[in-house]
């Protein structure tokens, strides 16, 4: 549903969803384990399953489903993923490092890394740190705690700054542009 392949779970033919509801018998699907976790009785278990699925239908993208090789699209080691991408003539997206995020932000805001790390709460440093936090927040392979440690900043303050960037359309577009550039090539902080 998140990918737009179906409007409702039961509309997608490659799922066991209808099997859990008892609407379809799928010979290879064992529903007992999941349903027994929800309730020892089949009726209440199916109702609990329905409630669980309905509760997740309004959720947007969940980052835990987009980690691993190539944004979670491919399950397997890097060699296997590269082989699959080669056979399908797709390019893998390069993962960028925290140093590259800091470098890209420094280059855009024309700051040195030292100024970005400085304890002062003035523009453009605060805005640059917020953009860096927004990039890290949206990058499943990076951790906000690592950014907080690198910048010697409070983790919750960086999280709030990232939320402010996500709420403002102008700077959110900047985050997307920076991520695109980092996937293509890395940056170093300018010496200012």
PyMOL commands that set and color helices and strands:
alter all, ss='L'
color gray80, all
select helices_A, chain A and resi 9-11+17-21+32-38+42-56+63-65+69-72+78-87+98-109+113-117+125-137+144-151+155-167+169-184
alter helices_A, ss='H'
color red, helices_A
deselect
rebuild
show_as cartoon
